[in-house]
Amino acid sequence: MRISDLGSRISDLVNGLAAMSGSSETGVVMLILIAAYFLGAVPFGVLIARARGVDITKVGSGNIGATNVHRALGWKAGLVVMALDASKSLIPALAVKALGLSLILPPPTSSPLHPSSFILPPSDIALLAGFFAVIGHCASPFLGFKGGKGIATMLGAALGATPLVAVGGLLVFIALFLVTSYVSVASIAAVLSAILFAYLLRYDPPVIAAYSLVALFIIYKHRLNIRRLLRGEEPKTSLKGGEKRQEAQQKGQTVAEPPSE
């Protein structure tokens, strides 16, 4: 699927949702979730690197995320990709909050113990929208349902839906990265800490459950990193970045390394 097809696909989805949904609010929520997935699927790392004449999927780890762009093209390009990847989930999360959207779910059973419907408030729907963008980033239809590992995109989702959890997770990431220089270690610690912060800040159980599921998904995406960490083979990342790209240009080669981010 090409990025240019995105508009027509979303238009078709709008028409389908209008016919399927009996509730206009439910239809809007469904539309935002689908749009969030496709927005998350836009491979900004690929596009930014291509603008610099680089196929990021063939440089360094081959990953489209900010870390590989940072290693290949330097910290400025890496920072731009990180900001754009975070915005992919931040935008739909903020849109849900701005519209005040919620979902009314039917009771889990018809027993007297569950007499009423269950309402998901805007903050929960915002987090869900952000996580749809994370899935799009990690399984992009524009890249054959491959993608990045979702750390920056998860940060954007958390910022939009649960800002205090995002700040806590970001501080954990920064601290672990400064101590270890391993992006993978900092990333895994940050996603796990998000569960703890959501619990300590007394967010609703659905929020804690959502963070738990996404943490498991992101840890799974880092399974190769975990294996290399155990073998002592995981590459470290410098703050400056770009060294591998510069060395490759000097030698007229493409530097390959194990996938890290």
C-alpha positions as protocol buffer text, in pm:
chain_id: "A"
residue {
  index: 1
  type: MET
  ca { x: 0 y: 0 z: 0 }
}
residue {
  index: 2
  type: ARG
  ca { x: 124 y: 347 z: -91 }
}
residue {
  index: 3
  type: ILE
  ca { x: 98 y: 649 z: 136 }
}
residue {
  index: 4
  type: SER
  ca { x: -86 y: 828 z: -145 }
}
residue {
  index: 5
  type: ASP
  ca { x: -369 y: 574 z: -110 }
}
residue {
  index: 6
  type: LEU
  ca { x: -427 y: 667 z: 255 }
}
residue {
  index: 7
  type: GLY
  ca { x: -687 y: 936 z: 188 }
}
residue {
  index: 8
  type: SER
  ca { x: -909 y: 720 z: -32 }
}
residue {
  index: 9
  type: ARG
  ca { x: -888 y: 427 z: 211 }
}
residue {
  index: 10
  type: ILE
  ca { x: -992 y: 644 z: 505 }
}
residue {
  index: 11
  type: SER
  ca { x: -1277 y: 790 z: 299 }
}
residue {
  index: 12
  type: ASP
  ca { x: -1406 y: 440 z: 230 }
}
residue {
  index: 13
  type: LEU
  ca { x: -1380 y: 359 z: 601 }
}
residue {
  index: 14
  type: VAL
  ca { x: -1579 y: 672 z: 689 }
}
residue {
  index: 15
  type: ASN
  ca { x: -1864 y: 563 z: 462 }
}
residue {
  index: 16
  type: GLY
  ca { x: -1856 y: 213 z: 604 }
}
residue {
  index: 17
  type: LEU
  ca { x: -1861 y: 335 z: 962 }
}
residue {
  index: 18
  type: ALA
  ca { x: -2149 y: 568 z: 891 }
}
residue {
  index: 19
  type: ALA
  ca { x: -2352 y: 272 z: 768 }
}
residue {
  index: 20
  type: MET
  ca { x: -2244 y: 32 z: 1044 }
}
residue {
  index: 21
  type: SER
  ca { x: -2262 y: 245 z: 1354 }
}
residue {
  index: 22
  type: GLY
  ca { x: -2589 y: 324 z: 1524 }
}
residue {
  index: 23
  type: SER
  ca { x: -2418 y: 584 z: 1742 }
}
residue {
  index: 24
  type: SER
  ca { x: -2251 y: 885 z: 1588 }
}
residue {
  index: 25
  type: GLU
  ca { x: -2006 y: 905 z: 1880 }
}
residue {
  index: 26
  type: THR
  ca { x: -1915 y: 539 z: 1842 }
}
residue {
  index: 27
  type: GLY
  ca { x: -1860 y: 593 z: 1472 }
}
residue {
  index: 28
  type: VAL
  ca { x: -1629 y: 888 z: 1538 }
}
residue {
  index: 29
  type: VAL
  ca { x: -1429 y: 683 z: 1790 }
}
residue {
  index: 30
  type: MET
  ca { x: -1394 y: 398 z: 1542 }
}
residue {
  index: 31
  type: LEU
  ca { x: -1285 y: 640 z: 1272 }
}
residue {
  index: 32
  type: ILE
  ca { x: -1021 y: 797 z: 1497 }
}
residue {
  index: 33
  type: LEU
  ca { x: -887 y: 454 z: 1593 }
}
residue {
  index: 34
  type: ILE
  ca { x: -851 y: 352 z: 1230 }
}
residue {
  index: 35
  type: ALA
  ca { x: -704 y: 688 z: 1132 }
}
residue {
  index: 36
  type: ALA
  ca { x: -461 y: 658 z: 1425 }
}
residue {
  index: 37
  type: TYR
  ca { x: -342 y: 323 z: 1293 }
}
residue {
  index: 38
  type: PHE
  ca { x: -272 y: 462 z: 946 }
}
residue {
  index: 39
  type: LEU
  ca { x: -113 y: 777 z: 1086 }
}
residue {
  index: 40
  type: GLY
  ca { x: 109 y: 559 z: 1302 }
}
residue {
  index: 41
  type: ALA
  ca { x: 198 y: 357 z: 994 }
}
residue {
  index: 42
  type: VAL
  ca { x: 359 y: 655 z: 817 }
}
residue {
  index: 43
  type: PRO
  ca { x: 732 y: 566 z: 823 }
}
residue {
  index: 44
  type: PHE
  ca { x: 887 y: 901 z: 904 }
}
residue {
  index: 45
  type: GLY
  ca { x: 1227 y: 742 z: 962 }
}
residue {
  index: 46
  type: VAL
  ca { x: 1225 y: 611 z: 605 }
}
residue {
  index: 47
  type: LEU
  ca { x: 1106 y: 943 z: 462 }
}
residue {
  index: 48
  type: ILE
  ca { x: 1355 y: 1160 z: 654 }
}
residue {
  index: 49
  type: ALA
  ca { x: 1645 y: 933 z: 564 }
}
residue {
  index: 50
  type: ARG
  ca { x: 1534 y: 917 z: 200 }
}
residue {
  index: 51
  type: ALA
  ca { x: 1537 y: 1297 z: 187 }
}
residue {
  index: 52
  type: ARG
  ca { x: 1905 y: 1270 z: 284 }
}
residue {
  index: 53
  type: GLY
  ca { x: 1971 y: 1014 z: 11 }
}
residue {
  index: 54
  type: VAL
  ca { x: 1980 y: 719 z: 252 }
}
residue {
  index: 55
  type: ASP
  ca { x: 1777 y: 397 z: 257 }
}
residue {
  index: 56
  type: ILE
  ca { x: 1753 y: 358 z: 635 }
}
residue {
  index: 57
  type: THR
  ca { x: 1635 y: -1 z: 598 }
}
residue {
  index: 58
  type: LYS
  ca { x: 1978 y: -89 z: 455 }
}
residue {
  index: 59
  type: VAL
  ca { x: 2194 y: 112 z: 696 }
}
residue {
  index: 60
  type: GLY
  ca { x: 2300 y: 11 z: 1045 }
}
residue {
  index: 61
  type: SER
  ca { x: 2034 y: -209 z: 1203 }
}
residue {
  index: 62
  type: GLY
  ca { x: 1789 y: -153 z: 918 }
}
residue {
  index: 63
  type: ASN
  ca { x: 1526 y: -37 z: 1167 }
}
residue {
  index: 64
  type: ILE
  ca { x: 1313 y: 269 z: 1081 }
}
residue {
  index: 65
  type: GLY
  ca { x: 1310 y: 411 z: 1435 }
}
residue {
  index: 66
  type: ALA
  ca { x: 1479 y: 718 z: 1576 }
}
residue {
  index: 67
  type: THR
  ca { x: 1771 y: 525 z: 1724 }
}
residue {
  index: 68
  type: ASN
  ca { x: 1888 y: 383 z: 1392 }
}
residue {
  index: 69
  type: VAL
  ca { x: 1840 y: 721 z: 1222 }
}
residue {
  index: 70
  type: HIS
  ca { x: 2040 y: 877 z: 1506 }
}
residue {
  index: 71
  type: ARG
  ca { x: 2322 y: 627 z: 1458 }
}
residue {
  index: 72
  type: ALA
  ca { x: 2321 y: 664 z: 1081 }
}
residue {
  index: 73
  type: LEU
  ca { x: 2257 y: 1035 z: 1026 }
}
residue {
  index: 74
  type: GLY
  ca { x: 2332 y: 1207 z: 1356 }
}
residue {
  index: 75
  type: TRP
  ca { x: 2137 y: 1339 z: 1652 }
}
residue {
  index: 76
  type: LYS
  ca { x: 1948 y: 1613 z: 1467 }
}
residue {
  index: 77
  type: ALA
  ca { x: 1788 y: 1371 z: 1221 }
}
residue {
  index: 78
  type: GLY
  ca { x: 1724 y: 1126 z: 1504 }
}
residue {
  index: 79
  type: LEU
  ca { x: 1552 y: 1394 z: 1711 }
}
residue {
  index: 80
  type: VAL
  ca { x: 1329 y: 1495 z: 1419 }
}
residue {
  index: 81
  type: VAL
  ca { x: 1222 y: 1134 z: 1363 }
}
residue {
  index: 82
  type: MET
  ca { x: 1159 y: 1084 z: 1734 }
}
residue {
  index: 83
  type: ALA
  ca { x: 938 y: 1395 z: 1747 }
}
residue {
  index: 84
  type: LEU
  ca { x: 744 y: 1293 z: 1437 }
}
residue {
  index: 85
  type: ASP
  ca { x: 698 y: 935 z: 1557 }
}
residue {
  index: 86
  type: ALA
  ca { x: 570 y: 1063 z: 1892 }
}
residue {
  index: 87
  type: SER
  ca { x: 330 y: 1303 z: 1718 }
}
residue {
  index: 88
  type: LYS
  ca { x: 168 y: 1012 z: 1533 }
}
residue {
  index: 89
  type: SER
  ca { x: 8 y: 894 z: 1856 }
}
residue {
  index: 90
  type: LEU
  ca { x: -9 y: 1228 z: 2036 }
}
residue {
  index: 91
  type: ILE
  ca { x: -239 y: 1381 z: 1773 }
}
residue {
  index: 92
  type: PRO
  ca { x: -517 y: 1118 z: 1785 }
}
residue {
  index: 93
  type: ALA
  ca { x: -496 y: 1101 z: 2166 }
}
residue {
  index: 94
  type: LEU
  ca { x: -540 y: 1478 z: 2195 }
}
residue {
  index: 95
  type: ALA
  ca { x: -817 y: 1470 z: 1934 }
}
residue {
  index: 96
  type: VAL
  ca { x: -1017 y: 1224 z: 2145 }
}
residue {
  index: 97
  type: LYS
  ca { x: -973 y: 1442 z: 2455 }
}
residue {
  index: 98
  type: ALA
  ca { x: -1062 y: 1761 z: 2268 }
}
residue {
  index: 99
  type: LEU
  ca { x: -1382 y: 1603 z: 2137 }
}
residue {
  index: 100
  type: GLY
  ca { x: -1465 y: 1451 z: 2476 }
}
residue {
  index: 101
  type: LEU
  ca { x: -1537 y: 1114 z: 2319 }
}
residue {
  index: 102
  type: SER
  ca { x: -1637 y: 816 z: 2530 }
}
residue {
  index: 103
  type: LEU
  ca { x: -1773 y: 467 z: 2468 }
}
residue {
  index: 104
  type: ILE
  ca { x: -2062 y: 295 z: 2640 }
}
residue {
  index: 105
  type: LEU
  ca { x: -2000 y: -79 z: 2650 }
}
residue {
  index: 106
  type: PRO
  ca { x: -2270 y: -334 z: 2731 }
}
residue {
  index: 107
  type: PRO
  ca { x: -2248 y: -515 z: 3066 }
}
residue {
  index: 108
  type: PRO
  ca { x: -2026 y: -826 z: 3055 }
}
residue {
  index: 109
  type: THR
  ca { x: -2320 y: -1047 z: 3156 }
}
residue {
  index: 110
  type: SER
  ca { x: -2692 y: -1011 z: 3208 }
}
residue {
  index: 111
  type: SER
  ca { x: -2672 y: -1117 z: 3572 }
}
residue {
  index: 112
  type: PRO
  ca { x: -2783 y: -885 z: 3855 }
}
residue {
  index: 113
  type: LEU
  ca { x: -2415 y: -845 z: 3947 }
}
residue {
  index: 114
  type: HIS
  ca { x: -2362 y: -647 z: 3627 }
}
residue {
  index: 115
  type: PRO
  ca { x: -2682 y: -445 z: 3586 }
}
residue {
  index: 116
  type: SER
  ca { x: -2544 y: -144 z: 3403 }
}
residue {
  index: 117
  type: SER
  ca { x: -2331 y: -57 z: 3103 }
}
residue {
  index: 118
  type: PHE
  ca { x: -1963 y: 21 z: 3136 }
}
residue {
  index: 119
  type: ILE
  ca { x: -1839 y: 362 z: 3023 }
}
residue {
  index: 120
  type: LEU
  ca { x: -1488 y: 421 z: 2888 }
}
residue {
  index: 121
  type: PRO
  ca { x: -1406 y: 789 z: 2954 }
}
residue {
  index: 122
  type: PRO
  ca { x: -1217 y: 1013 z: 2708 }
}
residue {
  index: 123
  type: SER
  ca { x: -881 y: 951 z: 2880 }
}
residue {
  index: 124
  type: ASP
  ca { x: -914 y: 577 z: 2823 }
}
residue {
  index: 125
  type: ILE
  ca { x: -1021 y: 623 z: 2460 }
}
residue {
  index: 126
  type: ALA
  ca { x: -732 y: 865 z: 2408 }
}
residue {
  index: 127
  type: LEU
  ca { x: -485 y: 604 z: 2528 }
}
residue {
  index: 128
  type: LEU
  ca { x: -648 y: 344 z: 2305 }
}
residue {
  index: 129
  type: ALA
  ca { x: -618 y: 575 z: 2004 }
}
residue {
  index: 130
  type: GLY
  ca { x: -252 y: 633 z: 2082 }
}
residue {
  index: 131
  type: PHE
  ca { x: -189 y: 261 z: 2108 }
}
residue {
  index: 132
  type: PHE
  ca { x: -352 y: 205 z: 1768 }
}
residue {
  index: 133
  type: ALA
  ca { x: -85 y: 441 z: 1633 }
}
residue {
  index: 134
  type: VAL
  ca { x: 181 y: 231 z: 1809 }
}
residue {
  index: 135
  type: ILE
  ca { x: 51 y: -79 z: 1632 }
}
residue {
  index: 136
  type: GLY
  ca { x: 57 y: 107 z: 1300 }
}
residue {
  index: 137
  type: HIS
  ca { x: 418 y: 212 z: 1362 }
}
residue {
  index: 138
  type: CYS
  ca { x: 524 y: -143 z: 1444 }
}
residue {
  index: 139
  type: ALA
  ca { x: 322 y: -310 z: 1167 }
}
residue {
  index: 140
  type: SER
  ca { x: 300 y: -57 z: 885 }
}
residue {
  index: 141
  type: PRO
  ca { x: 110 y: -162 z: 570 }
}
residue {
  index: 142
  type: PHE
  ca { x: 340 y: 75 z: 380 }
}
residue {
  index: 143
  type: LEU
  ca { x: 636 y: -147 z: 476 }
}
residue {
  index: 144
  type: GLY
  ca { x: 485 y: -491 z: 435 }
}
residue {
  index: 145
  type: PHE
  ca { x: 350 y: -482 z: 792 }
}
residue {
  index: 146
  type: LYS
  ca { x: 696 y: -432 z: 936 }
}
residue {
  index: 147
  type: GLY
  ca { x: 812 y: -125 z: 1123 }
}
residue {
  index: 148
  type: GLY
  ca { x: 984 y: 13 z: 1429 }
}
residue {
  index: 149
  type: LYS
  ca { x: 969 y: -88 z: 1792 }
}
residue {
  index: 150
  type: GLY
  ca { x: 724 y: 175 z: 1909 }
}
residue {
  index: 151
  type: ILE
  ca { x: 906 y: 353 z: 2192 }
}
residue {
  index: 152
  type: ALA
  ca { x: 872 y: 711 z: 2065 }
}
residue {
  index: 153
  type: THR
  ca { x: 518 y: 643 z: 1947 }
}
residue {
  index: 154
  type: MET
  ca { x: 424 y: 501 z: 2286 }
}
residue {
  index: 155
  type: LEU
  ca { x: 567 y: 814 z: 2447 }
}
residue {
  index: 156
  type: GLY
  ca { x: 334 y: 1028 z: 2236 }
}
residue {
  index: 157
  type: ALA
  ca { x: 34 y: 815 z: 2334 }
}
residue {
  index: 158
  type: ALA
  ca { x: 121 y: 849 z: 2701 }
}
residue {
  index: 159
  type: LEU
  ca { x: 176 y: 1224 z: 2672 }
}
residue {
  index: 160
  type: GLY
  ca { x: -164 y: 1272 z: 2514 }
}
residue {
  index: 161
  type: ALA
  ca { x: -361 y: 1046 z: 2747 }
}
residue {
  index: 162
  type: THR
  ca { x: -170 y: 1022 z: 3076 }
}
residue {
  index: 163
  type: PRO
  ca { x: 94 y: 1298 z: 3089 }
}
residue {
  index: 164
  type: LEU
  ca { x: 227 y: 1216 z: 3436 }
}
residue {
  index: 165
  type: VAL
  ca { x: 287 y: 855 z: 3337 }
}
residue {
  index: 166
  type: ALA
  ca { x: 470 y: 980 z: 3027 }
}
residue {
  index: 167
  type: VAL
  ca { x: 694 y: 1209 z: 3232 }
}
residue {
  index: 168
  type: GLY
  ca { x: 775 y: 930 z: 3475 }
}
residue {
  index: 169
  type: GLY
  ca { x: 856 y: 685 z: 3197 }
}
residue {
  index: 170
  type: LEU
  ca { x: 1067 y: 943 z: 3015 }
}
residue {
  index: 171
  type: LEU
  ca { x: 1272 y: 1013 z: 3328 }
}
residue {
  index: 172
  type: VAL
  ca { x: 1332 y: 640 z: 3373 }
}
residue {
  index: 173
  type: PHE
  ca { x: 1443 y: 615 z: 3009 }
}
residue {
  index: 174
  type: ILE
  ca { x: 1684 y: 906 z: 3040 }
}
residue {
  index: 175
  type: ALA
  ca { x: 1832 y: 777 z: 3366 }
}
residue {
  index: 176
  type: LEU
  ca { x: 1887 y: 423 z: 3237 }
}
residue {
  index: 177
  type: PHE
  ca { x: 2028 y: 542 z: 2907 }
}
residue {
  index: 178
  type: LEU
  ca { x: 2276 y: 778 z: 3074 }
}
residue {
  index: 179
  type: VAL
  ca { x: 2390 y: 499 z: 3305 }
}
residue {
  index: 180
  type: THR
  ca { x: 2409 y: 212 z: 3052 }
}
residue {
  index: 181
  type: SER
  ca { x: 2417 y: 372 z: 2701 }
}
residue {
  index: 182
  type: TYR
  ca { x: 2180 y: 91 z: 2597 }
}
residue {
  index: 183
  type: VAL
  ca { x: 1865 y: 220 z: 2426 }
}
residue {
  index: 184
  type: SER
  ca { x: 1706 y: -124 z: 2458 }
}
residue {
  index: 185
  type: VAL
  ca { x: 1758 y: -139 z: 2836 }
}
residue {
  index: 186
  type: ALA
  ca { x: 1623 y: 214 z: 2880 }
}
residue {
  index: 187
  type: SER
  ca { x: 1324 y: 140 z: 2656 }
}
residue {
  index: 188
  type: ILE
  ca { x: 1223 y: -181 z: 2833 }
}
residue {
  index: 189
  type: ALA
  ca { x: 1263 y: -17 z: 3175 }
}
residue {
  index: 190
  type: ALA
  ca { x: 1053 y: 281 z: 3063 }
}
residue {
  index: 191
  type: VAL
  ca { x: 759 y: 73 z: 2935 }
}
residue {
  index: 192
  type: LEU
  ca { x: 759 y: -138 z: 3252 }
}
residue {
  index: 193
  type: SER
  ca { x: 774 y: 172 z: 3471 }
}
residue {
  index: 194
  type: ALA
  ca { x: 466 y: 308 z: 3290 }
}
residue {
  index: 195
  type: ILE
  ca { x: 262 y: 26 z: 3443 }
}
residue {
  index: 196
  type: LEU
  ca { x: 389 y: 114 z: 3789 }
}
residue {
  index: 197
  type: PHE
  ca { x: 328 y: 487 z: 3744 }
}
residue {
  index: 198
  type: ALA
  ca { x: -25 y: 423 z: 3617 }
}
residue {
  index: 199
  type: TYR
  ca { x: -92 y: 215 z: 3928 }
}
residue {
  index: 200
  type: LEU
  ca { x: 63 y: 462 z: 4170 }
}
residue {
  index: 201
  type: LEU
  ca { x: -126 y: 752 z: 4013 }
}
residue {
  index: 202
  type: ARG
  ca { x: -450 y: 553 z: 4055 }
}
residue {
  index: 203
  type: TYR
  ca { x: -557 y: 536 z: 3694 }
}
residue {
  index: 204
  type: ASP
  ca { x: -850 y: 313 z: 3608 }
}
residue {
  index: 205
  type: PRO
  ca { x: -786 y: -62 z: 3570 }
}
residue {
  index: 206
  type: PRO
  ca { x: -838 y: -46 z: 3190 }
}
residue {
  index: 207
  type: VAL
  ca { x: -549 y: 203 z: 3166 }
}
residue {
  index: 208
  type: ILE
  ca { x: -320 y: -20 z: 3372 }
}
residue {
  index: 209
  type: ALA
  ca { x: -423 y: -322 z: 3166 }
}
residue {
  index: 210
  type: ALA
  ca { x: -359 y: -134 z: 2842 }
}
residue {
  index: 211
  type: TYR
  ca { x: -10 y: -33 z: 2952 }
}
residue {
  index: 212
  type: SER
  ca { x: 59 y: -392 z: 3055 }
}
residue {
  index: 213
  type: LEU
  ca { x: -43 y: -529 z: 2715 }
}
residue {
  index: 214
  type: VAL
  ca { x: 154 y: -270 z: 2522 }
}
residue {
  index: 215
  type: ALA
  ca { x: 458 y: -329 z: 2745 }
}
residue {
  index: 216
  type: LEU
  ca { x: 445 y: -700 z: 2664 }
}
residue {
  index: 217
  type: PHE
  ca { x: 416 y: -618 z: 2294 }
}
residue {
  index: 218
  type: ILE
  ca { x: 715 y: -382 z: 2300 }
}
residue {
  index: 219
  type: ILE
  ca { x: 924 y: -624 z: 2505 }
}
residue {
  index: 220
  type: TYR
  ca { x: 845 y: -889 z: 2243 }
}
residue {
  index: 221
  type: LYS
  ca { x: 967 y: -648 z: 1975 }
}
residue {
  index: 222
  type: HIS
  ca { x: 1293 y: -623 z: 2173 }
}
residue {
  index: 223
  type: ARG
  ca { x: 1341 y: -998 z: 2208 }
}
residue {
  index: 224
  type: LEU
  ca { x: 1655 y: -1000 z: 1992 }
}
residue {
  index: 225
  type: ASN
  ca { x: 1799 y: -714 z: 2195 }
}
residue {
  index: 226
  type: ILE
  ca { x: 1738 y: -910 z: 2514 }
}
residue {
  index: 227
  type: ARG
  ca { x: 1923 y: -1210 z: 2373 }
}
residue {
  index: 228
  type: ARG
  ca { x: 2220 y: -994 z: 2275 }
}
residue {
  index: 229
  type: LEU
  ca { x: 2222 y: -828 z: 2615 }
}
residue {
  index: 230
  type: LEU
  ca { x: 2246 y: -1169 z: 2777 }
}
residue {
  index: 231
  type: ARG
  ca { x: 2535 y: -1258 z: 2544 }
}
residue {
  index: 232
  type: GLY
  ca { x: 2706 y: -921 z: 2598 }
}
residue {
  index: 233
  type: GLU
  ca { x: 2672 y: -837 z: 2227 }
}
residue {
  index: 234
  type: GLU
  ca { x: 2423 y: -548 z: 2237 }
}
residue {
  index: 235
  type: PRO
  ca { x: 2569 y: -232 z: 2077 }
}
residue {
  index: 236
  type: LYS
  ca { x: 2573 y: 88 z: 2280 }
}
residue {
  index: 237
  type: THR
  ca { x: 2455 y: 424 z: 2148 }
}
residue {
  index: 238
  type: SER
  ca { x: 2641 y: 754 z: 2181 }
}
residue {
  index: 239
  type: LEU
  ca { x: 2461 y: 1085 z: 2221 }
}
residue {
  index: 240
  type: LYS
  ca { x: 2635 y: 1231 z: 1915 }
}
residue {
  index: 241
  type: GLY
  ca { x: 2543 y: 956 z: 1671 }
}
residue {
  index: 242
  type: GLY
  ca { x: 2621 y: 944 z: 1301 }
}
residue {
  index: 243
  type: GLU
  ca { x: 2962 y: 781 z: 1342 }
}
residue {
  index: 244
  type: LYS
  ca { x: 2868 y: 465 z: 1154 }
}
residue {
  index: 245
  type: ARG
  ca { x: 2731 y: 665 z: 864 }
}
residue {
  index: 246
  type: GLN
  ca { x: 3047 y: 878 z: 845 }
}
residue {
  index: 247
  type: GLU
  ca { x: 3269 y: 571 z: 853 }
}
residue {
  index: 248
  type: ALA
  ca { x: 3062 y: 406 z: 582 }
}
residue {
  index: 249
  type: GLN
  ca { x: 3086 y: 714 z: 360 }
}
residue {
  index: 250
  type: GLN
  ca { x: 3462 y: 725 z: 401 }
}
residue {
  index: 251
  type: LYS
  ca { x: 3492 y: 359 z: 303 }
}
residue {
  index: 252
  type: GLY
  ca { x: 3221 y: 368 z: 38 }
}
residue {
  index: 253
  type: GLN
  ca { x: 3035 y: 95 z: 223 }
}
residue {
  index: 254
  type: THR
  ca { x: 2714 y: 34 z: 413 }
}
residue {
  index: 255
  type: VAL
  ca { x: 2777 y: -60 z: 772 }
}
residue {
  index: 256
  type: ALA
  ca { x: 2570 y: -349 z: 898 }
}
residue {
  index: 257
  type: GLU
  ca { x: 2515 y: -435 z: 1261 }
}
residue {
  index: 258
  type: PRO
  ca { x: 2265 y: -638 z: 1462 }
}
residue {
  index: 259
  type: PRO
  ca { x: 1918 y: -476 z: 1480 }
}
residue {
  index: 260
  type: SER
  ca { x: 1882 y: -275 z: 1797 }
}
residue {
  index: 261
  type: GLU
  ca { x: 1610 y: -13 z: 1759 }
}
